[in-house]
Amino acid sequence: MFQVSVDESFSAGHALRGYKGKCENPHGHNYKVRVTLEGPQLDSVGMLYDFVHLKKIIHDAIQALDHKYLNDLEPFAVDNPSAENIAKYFYDQASRQLRSTPNGAQIKRITVWETDVTSATYWP
């Protein structure tokens, strides 16, 4: 089995609804997102999936959130914009663009860091 990952970053603000503590107030983070693909075989060039294409997929999803207040955006107008829900959001967005790959590569997991030492991961 092979895995490849790319990391991207973005900045956004949010507030956690129903949370008691500092994070119930509007605040921001410099997020880091890692998308990891996994698959059983490499293509004819010897790659699981081209990093350039994977970076474009995650970059396209980031553009909708970068420098925005997440609570005002779908799906976070309803779902709390927690790191866990943000990871699921990126999974959903990336999955739409990666419906099928020639060698069976698929998303293994998405990890979102709110800080250098705190992260949340989603996988199907």
Backbone bond lengths (Angstrom), bond angles and torsions (degrees), N, CA, C in turn:
res aa  C-N    CA-C-N  psi(-1)  N-CA   C-N-CA  omega(-1)  CA-C   N-CA-C  phi
1 M - - - 1.452 - - 1.531 108.13 -
2 F 1.320 115.98 141.85 1.463 122.38 -179.99 1.521 109.22 -118.44
3 Q 1.344 116.07 150.12 1.455 122.11 174.03 1.522 109.13 -134.43
4 V 1.334 115.24 144.70 1.463 122.39 170.28 1.518 107.77 -133.01
5 S 1.326 116.05 148.90 1.465 121.26 -179.49 1.512 109.88 -137.83
6 V 1.329 115.59 149.68 1.461 121.84 169.21 1.525 107.94 -132.18
7 D 1.318 115.18 148.62 1.456 123.01 177.42 1.519 108.92 -115.62
8 E 1.313 116.01 141.32 1.458 123.14 173.16 1.524 106.96 -138.91
9 S 1.319 116.80 165.89 1.463 119.74 179.99 1.524 109.74 -136.46
10 F 1.332 113.94 160.34 1.453 121.28 176.32 1.518 108.28 -159.61
11 S 1.311 116.05 164.87 1.463 122.65 177.92 1.521 108.71 -118.92
12 A 1.337 115.69 139.72 1.465 120.09 178.94 1.517 109.14 -160.29
13 G 1.325 114.66 159.91 1.451 121.29 176.04 1.515 110.47 -109.17
14 H 1.328 115.87 158.48 1.460 121.18 175.88 1.519 109.52 -165.04
15 A 1.316 115.29 172.13 1.467 123.50 172.08 1.519 106.08 -143.82
16 L 1.318 116.66 138.58 1.466 120.29 -178.68 1.527 110.03 -90.32
17 R 1.318 115.54 113.80 1.461 121.34 178.55 1.528 109.24 -72.17
18 G 1.332 116.63 138.37 1.455 121.27 177.48 1.513 114.37 79.05
19 Y 1.300 117.55 2.46 1.467 122.98 179.99 1.514 108.85 -96.68
20 K 1.305 117.27 137.03 1.465 121.35 176.51 1.522 108.85 -104.41
21 G 1.305 115.98 113.70 1.459 120.98 -178.62 1.519 109.53 147.31
22 K 1.329 115.83 -172.20 1.464 121.24 -175.95 1.527 113.29 -56.07
23 C 1.315 116.69 -35.93 1.467 120.35 -173.40 1.525 114.16 -76.08
24 E 1.348 117.37 -2.79 1.465 118.63 173.20 1.528 110.33 -75.84
25 N 1.323 117.05 -17.67 1.464 122.49 178.37 1.529 110.11 -88.36
26 P 1.328 117.61 149.66 1.469 119.44 176.73 1.532 110.65 -58.50
27 H 1.316 114.87 133.53 1.459 121.81 178.95 1.521 108.01 -158.44
28 G 1.311 117.57 174.00 1.458 120.24 -176.83 1.513 113.06 -130.68
29 H 1.331 114.44 165.30 1.461 122.18 177.86 1.523 109.26 -138.98
30 N 1.314 115.27 154.23 1.456 122.58 165.00 1.523 104.78 -100.05
31 Y 1.319 115.74 96.07 1.458 122.41 -175.04 1.524 111.55 -79.84
32 K 1.326 115.24 151.84 1.459 121.80 168.01 1.524 106.74 -123.17
33 V 1.327 116.25 137.51 1.465 121.89 -179.91 1.522 107.92 -122.20
34 R 1.326 116.43 131.90 1.465 121.64 173.78 1.523 108.57 -119.57
35 V 1.324 115.78 125.56 1.462 120.68 173.54 1.530 107.15 -109.24
36 T 1.331 115.87 130.38 1.463 122.07 -179.41 1.524 109.12 -119.72
37 L 1.313 114.89 126.33 1.463 121.34 174.98 1.523 109.03 -103.29
38 E 1.323 115.43 152.64 1.451 121.05 177.95 1.521 108.66 -137.97
39 G 1.311 116.25 145.66 1.454 120.40 177.29 1.507 111.85 -165.63
40 P 1.327 115.91 161.87 1.457 120.97 -173.21 1.524 115.40 -84.20
41 Q 1.340 117.65 -17.39 1.463 117.52 -175.41 1.518 111.24 -146.72
42 L 1.314 114.45 156.60 1.454 122.01 178.57 1.523 109.27 -93.73
43 D 1.325 115.44 159.63 1.457 119.41 177.00 1.529 109.93 -79.95
44 S 1.319 117.23 -174.40 1.468 121.32 -176.24 1.527 112.86 -66.82
45 V 1.338 116.69 -18.50 1.460 121.21 178.66 1.534 111.18 -87.91
46 G 1.347 116.19 -13.99 1.460 120.72 -178.52 1.516 112.92 96.27
47 M 1.340 116.68 23.44 1.464 120.93 180.00 1.527 110.02 -120.54
48 L 1.334 115.24 146.63 1.460 119.89 172.12 1.523 109.70 -74.54
49 Y 1.335 116.17 -47.52 1.458 122.11 178.99 1.520 107.14 -159.14
50 D 1.298 117.30 139.88 1.464 122.13 -177.01 1.532 110.38 -66.62
51 F 1.330 117.00 124.13 1.463 121.76 178.76 1.529 111.66 -55.42
52 V 1.323 117.09 -38.02 1.468 121.00 -178.69 1.527 110.04 -59.35
53 H 1.330 116.68 -45.14 1.464 120.45 -179.04 1.533 111.46 -69.48
54 L 1.319 116.24 -38.13 1.462 119.96 179.37 1.525 110.67 -66.83
55 K 1.327 117.45 -40.56 1.469 120.57 177.44 1.528 110.83 -63.32
56 K 1.327 117.35 -37.52 1.464 119.93 179.02 1.526 110.76 -65.75
57 I 1.308 117.64 -40.28 1.462 121.38 179.91 1.522 110.28 -60.87
58 I 1.320 117.42 -48.40 1.470 119.77 -177.60 1.531 110.25 -73.09
59 H 1.332 116.98 -34.55 1.461 120.27 178.42 1.531 110.68 -63.72
60 D 1.320 117.28 -40.30 1.470 120.71 178.34 1.529 111.10 -61.13
61 A 1.326 117.03 -40.83 1.472 120.67 178.73 1.528 111.10 -68.60
62 I 1.308 117.14 -36.28 1.465 121.48 -179.66 1.530 111.23 -66.12
63 Q 1.318 117.24 -36.70 1.471 120.63 -176.07 1.523 112.59 -55.46
64 A 1.319 117.53 -31.83 1.468 120.53 -179.91 1.522 112.41 -71.26
65 L 1.349 117.41 -20.47 1.469 121.56 -175.43 1.524 114.20 -109.92
66 D 1.313 117.62 -23.13 1.459 121.50 -170.86 1.526 112.17 -61.34
67 H 1.336 114.64 127.81 1.468 123.62 179.28 1.528 112.64 57.82
68 K 1.327 114.89 38.99 1.460 121.41 177.56 1.529 109.08 -124.32
69 Y 1.319 115.63 165.43 1.460 122.69 172.88 1.525 106.50 -93.94
70 L 1.325 116.57 107.77 1.462 122.42 -170.15 1.525 113.55 -58.60
71 N 1.318 117.56 -34.72 1.465 120.58 -177.86 1.531 112.65 -60.39
72 D 1.328 117.09 -21.42 1.465 121.27 -179.81 1.527 112.97 -87.89
73 L 1.318 118.01 -6.41 1.463 122.15 -173.68 1.523 111.52 -109.44
74 E 1.335 115.91 150.16 1.469 120.15 172.43 1.517 108.59 -75.51
75 P 1.285 120.19 140.55 1.461 128.22 4.07 1.526 113.24 -90.99
76 F 1.335 117.14 8.04 1.463 120.20 -171.67 1.523 113.87 -81.21
77 A 1.324 117.36 -4.84 1.460 119.94 171.21 1.530 109.14 -67.78
78 V 1.338 115.91 -23.86 1.466 122.13 178.28 1.533 110.27 -110.27
79 D 1.330 116.23 -55.33 1.470 121.56 178.85 1.525 109.22 -77.19
80 N 1.317 116.75 135.49 1.457 120.15 176.99 1.538 109.21 -59.74
81 P 1.327 118.68 137.11 1.456 120.75 -178.94 1.537 112.36 -81.26
82 S 1.323 115.40 54.41 1.469 121.03 175.92 1.523 108.87 -75.64
83 A 1.319 116.97 162.70 1.465 120.35 177.14 1.524 110.71 -58.47
84 E 1.330 116.86 -35.94 1.467 120.83 179.20 1.529 111.29 -63.04
85 N 1.331 116.32 -46.45 1.462 119.91 179.41 1.524 112.24 -70.03
86 I 1.315 117.24 -31.45 1.465 120.08 176.38 1.532 109.67 -67.19
87 A 1.325 117.73 -40.45 1.470 120.93 176.33 1.526 110.64 -60.44
88 K 1.319 117.08 -42.35 1.473 121.27 178.44 1.526 110.36 -65.15
89 Y 1.323 117.13 -39.77 1.459 121.54 176.64 1.537 110.49 -56.48
90 F 1.333 116.55 -48.30 1.464 119.54 -179.72 1.523 111.38 -65.10
91 Y 1.315 117.14 -36.27 1.462 119.75 175.98 1.535 109.81 -60.95
92 D 1.328 116.35 -48.67 1.463 120.37 -178.72 1.529 111.23 -60.73
93 Q 1.321 117.12 -44.47 1.462 121.13 -178.96 1.525 111.55 -65.60
94 A 1.319 116.65 -46.49 1.470 120.48 -178.76 1.524 111.01 -67.49
95 S 1.319 117.65 -36.99 1.469 121.47 -179.46 1.522 111.78 -61.68
96 R 1.315 116.72 -35.61 1.471 120.32 179.04 1.523 111.57 -62.00
97 Q 1.327 116.23 -33.80 1.464 120.50 -178.02 1.528 112.33 -88.92
98 L 1.320 117.59 -16.28 1.465 122.10 -177.09 1.523 111.57 -111.99
99 R 1.297 117.65 39.82 1.473 120.67 -174.13 1.521 112.40 -54.17
100 S 1.303 116.93 -44.44 1.464 118.80 177.05 1.521 108.96 -148.72
101 T 1.309 114.82 143.40 1.459 120.99 176.88 1.523 107.04 -123.50
102 P 1.309 117.34 151.29 1.460 119.89 -174.56 1.536 113.81 -59.72
103 N 1.320 117.47 -30.62 1.465 119.53 -175.92 1.529 113.18 -110.48
104 G 1.316 117.46 16.48 1.462 120.56 174.08 1.518 115.83 82.50
105 A 1.322 119.00 12.66 1.466 120.68 177.95 1.517 109.36 -67.44
106 Q 1.321 116.11 138.49 1.461 120.66 176.10 1.522 109.83 -144.77
107 I 1.319 115.31 166.27 1.459 119.85 -177.71 1.524 109.23 -68.66
108 K 1.312 115.16 125.43 1.464 121.78 177.34 1.523 110.24 -89.83
109 R 1.336 116.00 -43.83 1.465 120.21 -179.72 1.524 109.73 -166.05
110 I 1.345 113.46 158.58 1.465 122.46 173.18 1.522 106.60 -126.31
111 T 1.327 116.82 128.74 1.458 121.46 176.80 1.522 108.88 -118.33
112 V 1.332 115.35 135.11 1.465 122.62 178.47 1.524 107.83 -121.36
113 W 1.340 116.15 124.95 1.463 122.01 174.56 1.515 108.60 -100.24
114 E 1.347 116.40 130.04 1.469 121.18 170.95 1.522 110.05 -87.80
115 T 1.311 115.71 -31.97 1.464 122.39 176.90 1.525 107.19 -138.15
116 D 1.318 116.82 179.58 1.466 120.26 178.24 1.523 112.52 -64.17
117 V 1.331 116.84 -21.48 1.479 119.22 -173.56 1.524 113.98 -121.37
118 T 1.339 118.50 5.09 1.468 120.38 178.97 1.519 109.95 -129.70
119 S 1.323 115.76 129.95 1.459 120.18 -179.26 1.512 110.52 -147.24
120 A 1.330 115.34 163.54 1.458 123.12 175.00 1.533 106.42 -134.82
121 T 1.337 115.88 144.61 1.455 121.58 -177.97 1.526 109.96 -125.88
122 Y 1.331 115.12 139.32 1.457 121.14 173.59 1.519 108.48 -122.95
123 W 1.325 116.28 138.23 1.461 121.60 170.56 1.528 107.70 -144.38
124 P 1.332 115.73 151.70 1.465 119.71 -176.93 1.527 112.11 -71.83
